[in-house]
Amino acid sequence: MAPQFLDSIREGYDTMFHKWGDPRTSSLPLMGSPFPTLFILFCYLRFVNVWGPNFMRNRRAFNLDRIIIVYNLLNVLVSAWLFYEAWDGAWKEYSYTCQPVDWTDNPKSRRIIRAMYVYFLVKVIELVDTVFFILRKKLNQASYLHIYHHTGMVMLSWGGTKWLPGGHGTFLGFINSFVHVVMYSYYLITALYPQYKQNIWWKKYITQMQMIQFAMIIIHSMQLLFRECDYPKFTVPIVVSQNAYMFLLFFRFYLSAYVMKKPQQPQTNGVQHPATDTKAATGGPKQS
């Protein structure tokens, strides 16, 4: 019985990750097997929840200002490139109601595969966001929303690149890349000019953009349930549930940070009394 059970597991693994996986992406680094990416996520979760806080407990916060400026600039540039590739290589011609995957091996499909793979790598690199929080001793910003979203985006982008590299599902990366251009531009500006951090009026609109993107992705995905389309319908509950949950988390943050935010208490003898910091409690807008 045990050998047969192990054979069934082995056969199921081979079917899911080799036979069903797109051969055009299987040879790419991190794409042949899920285990390297799962190991990265395991190390990430252990670091932000255990290793990092323990390491920083008796240490001063690291000054990473220059690194963060370069990091944010690179994110702006890469996100802009991804948005352009998604538009020029796909969505200026794709159908917004039904777009199957192009399974043929040609320069156009290869271009989309390349963009999807880079998008996945960017999601892996963006895990560094949380590492920066820990090393700068901003532990309160490493919120559940922040960690969950970063972990989920790595898993979703890996699955899309592995099994469905192109077609209807790339709408998520298309919209998300645009949001990230705006978002990391904000982080770049505030890193270069910290004195303006509380005065940039479009700060709260980034969170609104993030919620709008989740709603757009949900509506776009649900179309597959109501029309004949050669794109897997099993993706709908995965995409819809994930983005609906993220919408609710971001909406809760938006309410606490911008709608029901308590005013700061007056200073006494030049010392600021600690006030309820809803942004810190929820991890701030840097969640996507």
N, C-alpha and C positions, 0 to 999 in steps of 0.2 A: 504493500500500500504506500509506504513512504517513498520508494523510488518512483512510483507512478505519479505521486503528488508533486515531487520535485520536477519530474519531466513535464508535467502540466504547467508548472510555474515557468520553467525554462522556455517552453513553447509559447506561452502567452507573452512573455517578455520579448522573445524574438519577433513575434507577430507585431506587437505594438510598436516597438522601437526600431525594428529593422524593415519588416515587410511593409508596414503602414507608413513609415517615415519617408519623407521625400528624399530620394537618392541624391538630389542636387545639393542638399544641405548636410547630409549625414557625414560627409568627410570634413566639414568645417570644425575648427577647434571648439570644444565644449558641446557639440551637437550630436556626436555619435551615441552618447549615453547620457541619461539624466543624472548620473551619480556625481560627476564633477560639479555641476551647477548646484545640486543638492548639498554637496559638501561646502561650497562657498556660502550658501544660505545658512547652513548649520553654524559655520564659523562666524558669520555676520550676527546671527541671533545670540550666540553665546557671548560675543564681544560686547554688543550693545547692552545686554542684560546682566552679564556677570563679569567677564574678564575686564572689560573697559572700566566700569565703575570701580572695581576692586583696584585696578592699576592706578587710577587717578585719585584714590581716596586720600592719600597723604602727599599728593603732589600739587604743585601750582598748575593753573591752566596754561596750556601751550599757546603761544602767539602764532597763529597761522594766517595772519592777515594777507600776506603776500601770496601764499599758496591759494587761499580762497579766491583772491582776485583773479589769478590765472585760471583756476578751476571754473569759476563762473563765466569768464570770457570764453573759454573753450566750449562750455555747455551751450552758450548762446550761438556760437558759430556752427557747432555740430547739429544742434536742433534746427537752425535755419537751413542747413544743407539737407537734412532729412525731410523737412517740410517741402523744400523745392523738389527733391527727388520723388516724393510721394505725389506731388501735384503734376510735375512735368512727365514723370514716367508712368503715371497711373490715373489719377483722379480727374485730370482734364479730359480724359476719354472714357473712364470707367462709368458704368451705370450706377447711380445712387440707389436704385431699387433692387437690383440683383446683379452681382458680379461674380461669376465662377472663377476658380483658380486656373491660370494658364499652366497646364502641365507640360507643355512642349518646352524643349530646350532651345531657346533662341535668345538673342541679345536683349530683347525687351523684358522677357521673364527673368533673365539673369540680373537685370538692373534692379528689379523689384526685390529679388532674393537678397542681393547685396545690401539694399537699404534696410530690409527687415533684419538681417543679421547684425548690421551696425546698430540698429535700434536696440536689439537685444543686448549687445555689448555695452551700450550707453546705460541701459537699465542696471546692468551689473556694476558699472563704474559709479552710478549714482548712489549706491549703497554707502559710498564714502561720505555722503551728506551726514549720515548719522554718526559715523566715526569722528567727523569734525566736531559734532556736538559733544561727544564724550571727551575728546582730547581738550576741548575748550571749557570743560566742566559746565556745560549747559545741559545738564542731564534732564531737566524738566522739558526741554524741547524734543527729546527723543520719546515722543508720545506714542501711545498705541496706534493712533491714526497714521502717524509718520512711518512707523516700523511695519505695520500691516500693509500699507500701500506699497512701499518699496519692495517688500518681499513678494507680494502678489504680482507686481508688474514684471519682475524677473521671471516668474513662473509662466505668466500669460505670454510674454514675448518669446520665451523659449519654446512653448508649445506651438505658437503660431509659425515660428520659423521651422520647426521640426516637421509639422504635419500639413500646414496650410499656408505655404509661403506665397501669398498673393491673394487677389480677389477681395471679396466683401469685407473680411475681417481687418484689412489694412486701414480701414477708415479710422480705427482707434488710434493707430500710430500717426496718421495724417493730422488729425485734430490735436492730439496730445503734443506733437512736435511744435505746433504753432503756439500752444499755451506755454510750452517751456521756453520758447524764445522770449516771450513777454516776462515770464516769471524769473528766469535767470538774468534778464536785463535789469530787473528790479534789484536782485541780490548783488549784481555787479555795481550798480549805482550806489547802493547803501554800503557796500564794502569800500568803495573808493571815497565816499563822502558820508561817514557815519553820522555827522551832525544833521543830515537831512532825513535820517531814518524815520522819524515821527512826522515828517512834513510832506512826504510824497503822497499826494492825494489819491493816486490810483492804486494804492496798496490793497484796499479792501476789494477792489474790482478784480484783482487776480483770483481771489477766492470765488467771486461770482463767475468768472470765466471757467474755473475748474468745475463748478457745479453744472454750468451750462454744457460743458463738454460731456459730462457723465450722462446728462439727459439726452443729448444728441446721439451718443453712442447707443443708448438703450433703444431709442426710437428707430435708429438705422438698423440695428440688429433684429428687432422684432418684426420687421417687414418680411423676413424669411418665413415667418409662420403663415403669412396670408397670400403668398404667391409661389408659383412654381419656379424654382431656382436651383441650378446645379451647384449648390453650396450647402454643406452639411447643416441640417437644422439642429443637431445636438449642440452646436456652438451657442445657440440662443440662450438656454438657461444658464450657461456658464458666464457669458458676457453680461447678460441682463442682471443676474443676481449680484455679480461682483460690482458692477457700476451702480446699481441701486443702493447697495450697502455703502459704497464710497460716497454717494450723493448724501445719504443720511448723516454720515460722519462729518462731512464737510459742512453740511447745513447746521448741524449742532455746533460746530466750531464757529461758524459765521454768526450765529445767534449770540453765543457767549462773548465773542471778541468785538462785534460791531453793533449789535442791537441792544443787548442787555449788559454791556460793559459798565462796571461801576466806576465813577469818577475817582481820581486819586485824592487822597486825603491831604489837607494842607500841611506845609512844612512847619516844623517847630524848631527854632534855634538853628536853622540851616540844615536840619536833618529831615530827610523824607521818611515819613511813617510808611511801613510796608502796607501796600494796598493789595487787594485781590487782583492778581495778574492773570486774566483769562487767557491771554496769548501764551504765556509760559505754561500754564496748566494744560493746555491742549496741544502744545507743540508749535504754535504759530502757523502762518500760512505756508511755510516751506514743507509741503507734504506731498508734492507730486513730482 
